[in-house]
């Protein structure tokens, strides 16, 4: 695994003391040899910063100050990364113990693959795994490019489970911050202008379901 590509993970957070510890542990506990973790905090007033500082030696970069929202923080965080492979993980979601090994292997072996997605997976509020989709989450490239992916079709593209090469991020210039609630949804349409999304038949990350608490459910 020494020769596996560097993976850069950005986590943006704000007053996330309930879940940030589990999120960080899901990242650093995998012992992936070429990992870069950046955390951007929006000026938390709870115990979030104290928890993050417990993992200071594992962080490539960290700051805490007011920002313009989650997507702005993520975009800012990637400026402090250098990995060939990129992804972001929200402060209440988690990776699985094998995630980086699978991701590193796929991108090392298949040089023509530029972005991938795992099987959509879900945790409950207590961090218990409640569901893993039995079907690969993907659409034809032309469908993604047009935004034709919805819950009533084959489901949304689960952001937590998507990893991509830096060259794809550079081509698309990253997130478009005018989209307050769905900049990731819009980003995938631009990724699909350049390459096909490849499904990996394994769960790579899980979305923590917090009905009524998350922007994804509120808006």
KEDORO-594520 format. One record per residue (C-alpha): residue in one letter; residue number from 1; y negated, z, x negated. Coordinates in nm, 2 decimals. Each point is the difference from the previous one (the first is absolute). Layout:
# KEDORO-594520
+----+-----+--------+--------+--------+
! aa !   i !     py !     pz !     px !
+----+-----+--------+--------+--------+
!  a ! NUM !      Y !      Z !      X !
...
+----+-----+--------+--------+--------+
This chain:
# KEDORO-594520
+----+-----+--------+--------+--------+
! aa !   i !     py !     pz !     px !
+----+-----+--------+--------+--------+
!  x !   1 !   0.00 !   0.00 !   0.00 !
!  x !   2 !  -0.23 !   0.02 !  -0.30 !
!  x !   3 !  -0.08 !  -0.37 !   0.04 !
!  x !   4 !  -0.07 !   0.02 !   0.37 !
!  x !   5 !  -0.35 !  -0.09 !   0.11 !
!  x !   6 !  -0.27 !   0.26 !   0.03 !
!  x !   7 !  -0.06 !   0.11 !   0.36 !
!  x !   8 !  -0.34 !   0.11 !   0.11 !
!  x !   9 !  -0.03 !   0.22 !   0.30 !
!  x !  10 !  -0.32 !   0.11 !   0.17 !
!  x !  11 !  -0.03 !   0.28 !   0.25 !
!  x !  12 !  -0.32 !   0.06 !   0.19 !
!  x !  13 !  -0.04 !   0.34 !   0.18 !
!  x !  14 !  -0.23 !   0.23 !   0.18 !
!  x !  15 !   0.08 !   0.35 !   0.12 !
!  x !  16 !   0.37 !  -0.08 !  -0.04 !
!  x !  17 !   0.13 !   0.34 !  -0.10 !
!  x !  18 !   0.29 !  -0.01 !   0.25 !
!  x !  19 !   0.17 !  -0.30 !  -0.15 !
!  x !  20 !  -0.15 !  -0.10 !  -0.34 !
!  x !  21 !   0.25 !   0.22 !  -0.19 !
!  x !  22 !   0.30 !  -0.18 !   0.14 !
!  x !  23 !  -0.16 !  -0.34 !  -0.05 !
!  x !  24 !  -0.07 !   0.06 !  -0.36 !
!  x !  25 !   0.35 !   0.14 !  -0.06 !
!  x !  26 !   0.15 !  -0.31 !   0.15 !
!  x !  27 !  -0.19 !  -0.20 !  -0.26 !
!  x !  28 !   0.05 !   0.20 !  -0.32 !
!  x !  29 !   0.35 !   0.12 !   0.06 !
!  x !  30 !   0.16 !  -0.34 !  -0.05 !
!  x !  31 !  -0.03 !   0.01 !  -0.39 !
!  x !  32 !  -0.10 !  -0.36 !  -0.01 !
!  x !  33 !  -0.09 !  -0.06 !  -0.36 !
!  x !  34 !  -0.30 !  -0.23 !   0.06 !
!  x !  35 !  -0.21 !   0.16 !   0.28 !
!  x !  36 !  -0.37 !   0.03 !   0.06 !
!  x !  37 !  -0.13 !   0.23 !   0.27 !
!  x !  38 !  -0.36 !   0.01 !   0.11 !
!  x !  39 !  -0.13 !   0.24 !   0.27 !
!  x !  40 !  -0.34 !  -0.05 !   0.16 !
!  x !  41 !  -0.11 !   0.30 !   0.21 !
!  x !  42 !  -0.30 !  -0.04 !   0.24 !
!  x !  43 !  -0.14 !   0.35 !  -0.06 !
!  x !  44 !   0.26 !   0.22 !   0.17 !
!  x !  45 !  -0.11 !   0.34 !   0.11 !
!  x !  46 !   0.35 !   0.15 !   0.05 !
!  x !  47 !   0.26 !   0.07 !  -0.27 !
!  x !  48 !   0.07 !  -0.37 !  -0.07 !
!  x !  49 !  -0.18 !  -0.01 !  -0.34 !
!  x !  50 !   0.18 !   0.32 !  -0.11 !
!  x !  51 !   0.34 !  -0.15 !   0.08 !
!  x !  52 !  -0.08 !  -0.32 !  -0.18 !
!  x !  53 !  -0.11 !   0.18 !  -0.31 !
!  x !  54 !   0.35 !   0.15 !  -0.02 !
!  x !  55 !   0.11 !  -0.35 !  -0.09 !
!  x !  56 !  -0.28 !  -0.09 !  -0.24 !
!  x !  57 !   0.23 !  -0.09 !  -0.29 !
!  x !  58 !   0.17 !  -0.26 !   0.22 !
!  x !  59 !  -0.33 !  -0.17 !   0.10 !
!  x !  60 !  -0.15 !  -0.30 !  -0.17 !
!  x !  61 !  -0.33 !   0.06 !   0.18 !
!  x !  62 !  -0.14 !   0.23 !   0.26 !
!  x !  63 !  -0.34 !   0.07 !   0.15 !
!  x !  64 !  -0.13 !   0.17 !   0.31 !
!  x !  65 !  -0.33 !  -0.10 !   0.16 !
!  x !  66 !  -0.12 !  -0.14 !   0.33 !
!  x !  67 !   0.09 !  -0.37 !   0.06 !
!  x !  68 !  -0.03 !  -0.26 !   0.27 !
!  x !  69 !   0.35 !   0.06 !   0.15 !
!  x !  70 !   0.36 !  -0.06 !  -0.08 !
!  x !  71 !  -0.01 !  -0.37 !  -0.09 !
!  x !  72 !  -0.30 !   0.05 !  -0.22 !
!  x !  73 !   0.18 !   0.27 !  -0.19 !
!  x !  74 !   0.31 !  -0.21 !  -0.04 !
!  x !  75 !  -0.20 !  -0.30 !  -0.13 !
!  x !  76 !  -0.18 !   0.24 !  -0.24 !
!  x !  77 !   0.32 !   0.15 !  -0.12 !
!  x !  78 !   0.15 !  -0.33 !  -0.10 !
!  x !  79 !  -0.29 !  -0.05 !  -0.24 !
!  x !  80 !   0.16 !   0.28 !  -0.21 !
!  x !  81 !   0.34 !  -0.16 !  -0.02 !
!  x !  82 !   0.17 !  -0.25 !  -0.23 !
!  x !  83 !   0.35 !  -0.04 !   0.13 !
!  x !  84 !   0.16 !  -0.34 !   0.07 !
!  x !  85 !   0.13 !   0.13 !   0.33 !
!  x !  86 !  -0.23 !   0.16 !   0.26 !
!  x !  87 !   0.03 !   0.21 !   0.32 !
!  x !  88 !  -0.18 !   0.28 !   0.18 !
!  x !  89 !   0.15 !   0.29 !   0.18 !
!  x !  90 !  -0.19 !   0.20 !   0.26 !
!  x !  91 !  -0.03 !   0.38 !  -0.05 !
!  x !  92 !   0.25 !   0.08 !   0.27 !
!  x !  93 !   0.27 !  -0.26 !  -0.07 !
!  x !  94 !   0.29 !   0.01 !  -0.25 !
!  x !  95 !   0.21 !  -0.22 !  -0.22 !
!  x !  96 !   0.38 !   0.04 !  -0.04 !
!  x !  97 !   0.16 !   0.12 !  -0.32 !
!  x !  98 !   0.12 !  -0.35 !  -0.09 !
!  x !  99 !  -0.32 !  -0.20 !   0.09 !
!  x ! 100 !  -0.15 !  -0.07 !  -0.34 !
!  x ! 101 !   0.34 !  -0.09 !  -0.16 !
!  x ! 102 !   0.06 !  -0.26 !   0.28 !
!  x ! 103 !  -0.35 !  -0.13 !  -0.02 !
!  x ! 104 !   0.00 !  -0.03 !  -0.38 !
!  x ! 105 !   0.34 !  -0.17 !   0.00 !
!  x ! 106 !  -0.10 !  -0.26 !   0.26 !
!  x ! 107 !  -0.32 !  -0.09 !  -0.17 !
!  x ! 108 !   0.16 !  -0.01 !  -0.35 !
!  x ! 109 !   0.29 !  -0.22 !   0.11 !
!  x ! 110 !  -0.18 !  -0.23 !   0.24 !
!  x ! 111 !  -0.30 !  -0.14 !  -0.18 !
!  x ! 112 !  -0.09 !  -0.22 !   0.29 !
!  x ! 113 !  -0.03 !   0.28 !   0.25 !
!  x ! 114 !  -0.36 !   0.12 !   0.05 !
!  x ! 115 !   0.02 !   0.25 !   0.28 !
!  x ! 116 !   0.28 !   0.19 !   0.18 !
!  x ! 117 !   0.06 !   0.23 !   0.29 !
!  x ! 118 !   0.27 !   0.25 !   0.07 !
!  x ! 119 !   0.17 !   0.10 !   0.32 !
!  x ! 120 !  -0.26 !   0.18 !   0.22 !
!  x ! 121 !   0.07 !   0.37 !   0.01 !
!  x ! 122 !  -0.15 !   0.30 !   0.17 !
!  x ! 123 !  -0.03 !   0.38 !  -0.05 !
!  x ! 124 !  -0.10 !   0.26 !   0.25 !
!  x ! 125 !  -0.27 !   0.26 !  -0.04 !
!  x ! 126 !   0.24 !   0.22 !  -0.20 !
!  x ! 127 !   0.10 !  -0.28 !  -0.24 !
!  x ! 128 !   0.34 !  -0.06 !   0.15 !
!  x ! 129 !   0.12 !  -0.36 !  -0.01 !
!  x ! 130 !   0.03 !  -0.11 !   0.37 !
!  x ! 131 !   0.04 !  -0.38 !  -0.02 !
!  x ! 132 !   0.09 !  -0.28 !  -0.23 !
!  x ! 133 !  -0.02 !  -0.35 !   0.14 !
!  x ! 134 !   0.32 !  -0.19 !  -0.01 !
!  x ! 135 !  -0.18 !  -0.33 !  -0.03 !
!  x ! 136 !  -0.20 !  -0.13 !  -0.30 !
!  x ! 137 !  -0.37 !   0.00 !   0.09 !
!  x ! 138 !  -0.14 !  -0.34 !  -0.07 !
!  x ! 139 !  -0.14 !  -0.32 !   0.15 !
!  x ! 140 !  -0.04 !  -0.35 !  -0.11 !
!  x ! 141 !  -0.29 !  -0.05 !  -0.24 !
!  x ! 142 !  -0.19 !  -0.20 !   0.26 !
!  x ! 143 !   0.03 !   0.27 !   0.26 !
!  x ! 144 !  -0.13 !   0.27 !  -0.24 !
!  x ! 145 !  -0.29 !  -0.23 !  -0.10 !
!  x ! 146 !  -0.11 !  -0.03 !   0.36 !
!  x ! 147 !   0.05 !   0.37 !   0.08 !
!  x ! 148 !   0.29 !  -0.06 !   0.23 !
!  x ! 149 !   0.18 !   0.33 !  -0.05 !
!  x ! 150 !  -0.01 !   0.26 !   0.26 !
!  x ! 151 !   0.21 !   0.30 !   0.12 !
!  x ! 152 !   0.13 !  -0.20 !   0.30 !
!  x ! 153 !   0.13 !  -0.28 !  -0.23 !
!  x ! 154 !   0.19 !   0.12 !  -0.31 !
!  x ! 155 !  -0.24 !   0.29 !  -0.07 !
!  x ! 156 !  -0.30 !   0.04 !  -0.22 !
!  x ! 157 !   0.03 !  -0.03 !  -0.38 !
!  x ! 158 !   0.03 !   0.36 !  -0.12 !
!  x ! 159 !  -0.27 !   0.05 !  -0.26 !
!  x ! 160 !   0.19 !   0.29 !  -0.17 !
!  x ! 161 !   0.29 !  -0.23 !  -0.08 !
!  x ! 162 !  -0.19 !  -0.29 !  -0.15 !
!  x ! 163 !  -0.04 !  -0.05 !  -0.38 !
!  x ! 164 !  -0.16 !  -0.30 !  -0.17 !
!  x ! 165 !  -0.09 !  -0.16 !  -0.33 !
!  x ! 166 !  -0.35 !   0.06 !  -0.13 !
!  x ! 167 !  -0.06 !  -0.38 !  -0.02 !
!  x ! 168 !   0.02 !  -0.01 !   0.38 !
!  x ! 169 !  -0.25 !   0.28 !   0.03 !
!  x ! 170 !  -0.24 !  -0.18 !  -0.24 !
!  x ! 171 !   0.03 !  -0.33 !   0.19 !
!  x ! 172 !  -0.09 !   0.16 !   0.33 !
!  x ! 173 !  -0.27 !   0.24 !  -0.14 !
!  x ! 174 !   0.17 !   0.29 !   0.16 !
!  x ! 175 !  -0.09 !   0.17 !   0.33 !
!  x ! 176 !  -0.28 !  -0.13 !   0.22 !
!  x ! 177 !  -0.19 !   0.32 !   0.08 !
!  x ! 178 !  -0.16 !  -0.13 !   0.32 !
!  x ! 179 !   0.33 !   0.07 !   0.18 !
!  x ! 180 !  -0.03 !   0.37 !   0.07 !
!  x ! 181 !   0.35 !   0.06 !   0.15 !
!  x ! 182 !   0.22 !  -0.30 !  -0.11 !
!  x ! 183 !  -0.10 !  -0.12 !  -0.35 !
!  x ! 184 !   0.36 !   0.01 !  -0.10 !
!  x ! 185 !   0.10 !  -0.22 !   0.30 !
!  x ! 186 !  -0.26 !  -0.25 !  -0.10 !
!  x ! 187 !   0.09 !   0.02 !  -0.37 !
!  x ! 188 !   0.36 !  -0.12 !   0.07 !
!  x ! 189 !  -0.14 !  -0.31 !   0.17 !
!  x ! 190 !  -0.17 !  -0.09 !  -0.32 !
!  x ! 191 !   0.30 !   0.09 !  -0.22 !
!  x ! 192 !   0.19 !  -0.25 !   0.22 !
!  x ! 193 !  -0.24 !  -0.28 !  -0.09 !
!  x ! 194 !   0.16 !   0.01 !  -0.35 !
!  x ! 195 !   0.36 !   0.11 !   0.03 !
!  x ! 196 !   0.29 !   0.10 !   0.22 !
!  x ! 197 !   0.07 !   0.36 !   0.08 !
!  x ! 198 !   0.35 !   0.09 !  -0.11 !
!  x ! 199 !   0.20 !   0.27 !   0.18 !
!  x ! 200 !   0.21 !   0.25 !  -0.19 !
!  x ! 201 !   0.29 !   0.13 !   0.19 !
!  x ! 202 !  -0.07 !   0.37 !  -0.09 !
!  x ! 203 !  -0.24 !   0.26 !   0.13 !
!  x ! 204 !  -0.28 !   0.04 !  -0.26 !
!  x ! 205 !  -0.25 !   0.23 !   0.18 !
!  x ! 206 !  -0.04 !   0.19 !   0.33 !
!  x ! 207 !  -0.30 !   0.04 !   0.23 !
!  x ! 208 !  -0.06 !   0.35 !   0.12 !
!  x ! 209 !  -0.05 !  -0.01 !   0.38 !
!  x ! 210 !  -0.29 !   0.23 !   0.10 !
!  x ! 211 !  -0.09 !  -0.10 !   0.36 !
!  x ! 212 !  -0.36 !   0.07 !   0.08 !
!  x ! 213 !  -0.09 !   0.09 !  -0.36 !
!  x ! 214 !   0.00 !  -0.33 !  -0.18 !
!  x ! 215 !  -0.24 !  -0.29 !   0.03 !
!  x ! 216 !   0.30 !  -0.23 !   0.06 !
!  x ! 217 !   0.08 !   0.19 !   0.32 !
!  x ! 218 !  -0.36 !   0.10 !   0.10 !
!  x ! 219 !  -0.14 !  -0.36 !  -0.03 !
+----+-----+--------+--------+--------+
